[in-house]
Amino acid sequence: METIIIYGSCYGTAKVYAEALAERLKSEVLPYDKVKEPAGYERIIYVGGLYAGGVMGMARTAKKIPADQCKKFVVITVGLADPADEKNIQNIRTSALRQIPKPLADKTEFYHLRGGIDYEKLSFRHRMMMKLLYEQVKKQPVGEQDADTRAMIETYGQKVSFVDTECLEDIVKKLED
């Protein structure tokens, strides 16, 4: 199956995963803003960072994909939220599906990975968004905080990385079935 990997990454973790996956699958890999028209590929894998409720660059890319040629659209999200938390997964998928045209959404398969954050590298806008979120969640009573909220409070302002390219092995196995 002819495959291309496209990624949307602002700070680099989605790019790390995309390049590692491309190496394992022996596939071409491109940033979303360099993709003209992804025609001729039966399987398109999109690896995108999660920012403000969306997958970076995916909406723009998904509009270009000819749904009649693409047999499988694989979306791999990269974010700070724990992908083992079912509530997080549901929220991510609901948001991501809004970015994908219906004919393509029916062919979409999702995977979720953890990324990282380096507050020193954040843009001013992202730094302010994180500060507002931090100020809001730290006011929550401890009993109402979930694991992700507690982790955010504990790591605010620091450099944190959950990147683990070894977890791609499971995705590769599923893609090869």
C-alpha positions in Angstrom: 0.0 0.0 0.0 1.5 3.3 -1.1 1.9 5.4 2.1 2.9 9.0 2.9 3.4 10.5 6.4 2.4 14.1 6.9 3.0 16.0 10.1 2.0 19.2 11.8 4.4 20.2 14.6 4.9 23.5 16.2 7.6 22.6 18.8 9.0 19.4 17.3 7.5 16.3 19.1 5.1 15.4 16.3 8.0 15.7 13.9 10.1 13.3 15.9 7.3 10.7 15.9 6.6 11.3 12.2 10.2 10.8 11.2 10.7 7.7 13.4 7.5 6.2 11.9 8.6 7.0 8.3 11.9 5.2 9.0 10.1 2.1 10.3 7.6 2.1 7.4 10.1 3.2 4.8 7.7 6.0 3.8 8.1 9.5 2.6 7.5 12.2 5.3 6.6 15.8 4.8 5.5 18.7 6.9 1.8 19.6 6.2 2.7 23.1 4.8 4.9 21.5 2.1 2.1 19.1 0.9 0.6 20.3 -2.4 -1.9 17.5 -3.2 -1.5 14.1 -1.6 -2.9 12.2 -4.5 -1.8 8.7 -5.4 -1.5 7.4 -1.9 -3.7 4.7 -0.6 -2.8 5.3 3.0 -2.1 8.7 4.4 -0.8 9.0 8.0 -1.1 12.3 9.7 0.9 12.9 12.8 -0.1 16.2 14.5 0.4 18.1 17.6 -2.6 19.0 19.7 -3.1 22.8 20.2 -6.1 24.5 21.5 -8.5 21.7 20.8 -7.3 20.9 17.3 -4.7 18.9 15.4 -2.1 21.3 13.9 -2.5 21.6 10.1 -4.8 18.6 9.8 -7.9 20.5 8.6 -5.9 22.1 5.9 -4.3 18.8 4.8 -7.6 16.8 5.0 -9.3 19.1 2.6 -6.6 18.2 0.0 -6.9 14.5 0.3 -9.0 12.8 -2.5 -11.3 10.5 -0.4 -11.9 8.3 -3.4 -8.2 7.4 -3.7 -7.3 7.2 0.0 -8.2 3.8 1.4 -7.1 4.5 4.9 -6.5 7.8 6.8 -4.5 7.3 10.0 -4.4 10.2 12.5 -1.8 10.1 15.2 -2.2 12.8 17.8 0.6 14.1 20.0 -0.1 15.9 23.1 0.4 16.3 26.8 -2.8 14.5 27.8 -2.5 10.9 28.9 -3.6 8.8 26.0 -4.6 6.0 28.4 -7.4 8.2 29.8 -10.6 7.3 27.9 -12.1 10.7 28.5 -9.1 12.4 26.9 -9.3 10.1 23.9 -13.0 10.9 23.4 -12.4 14.6 23.6 -9.4 14.5 21.2 -11.3 12.3 18.6 -14.5 14.5 18.8 -12.4 17.6 18.1 -10.3 15.9 15.4 -13.3 14.6 13.5 -14.6 18.1 13.1 -11.4 18.8 11.1 -11.9 15.9 8.7 -14.4 15.9 5.7 -17.1 13.2 6.2 -16.0 10.9 3.3 -12.5 10.8 4.8 -13.7 10.6 8.4 -15.3 7.2 7.6 -11.9 5.8 6.7 -10.1 7.3 9.7 -8.2 5.3 12.3 -6.8 7.1 15.4 -3.8 6.6 17.6 -2.7 8.9 20.5 0.8 9.6 21.8 2.3 11.7 24.5 4.5 14.6 23.5 6.2 17.2 25.6 6.5 20.9 26.5 9.3 23.3 27.0 7.9 26.5 28.4 11.0 28.5 27.3 10.3 27.6 23.7 6.6 28.4 23.7 5.4 31.4 21.7 4.0 34.3 23.7 0.5 33.3 22.7 0.9 29.7 23.8 2.7 30.7 27.0 -0.2 33.0 27.9 -2.8 30.3 27.1 -0.9 27.9 29.4 -0.6 30.5 32.1 -4.4 31.1 32.0 -5.1 27.4 32.1 -2.7 26.9 34.9 -4.2 29.7 37.0 -7.6 28.2 36.4 -6.8 24.6 37.3 -4.7 25.3 40.3 -7.8 26.8 42.0 -9.7 23.5 41.7 -9.9 21.5 44.9 -7.4 18.6 44.9 -10.3 16.1 45.0 -11.7 17.4 41.7 -8.3 17.4 39.9 -7.7 14.5 37.5 -4.2 13.1 36.9 -3.5 15.3 33.9 -4.5 18.4 35.9 -2.2 17.5 38.8 0.6 16.7 36.3 0.2 20.1 34.7 0.3 21.9 38.0 3.4 19.9 39.1 5.3 20.6 35.8 4.2 24.1 35.0 7.0 26.2 33.7 9.4 23.3 33.2 10.7 21.3 30.3 8.9 17.9 30.2 9.1 15.2 27.6 7.0 12.0 27.4 8.3 11.2 23.9 8.8 7.5 23.4 9.4 6.4 19.8 9.4 2.7 20.9 5.6 3.0 21.3 5.4 3.3 17.5 6.1 -0.5 17.3 2.5 -1.3 18.3 1.2 1.2 15.7 3.4 -0.3 13.0 2.2 -3.8 13.8 -1.4 -2.7 13.6 -0.8 -0.9 10.3 0.9 -3.9 8.8 -2.0 -6.2 9.6 
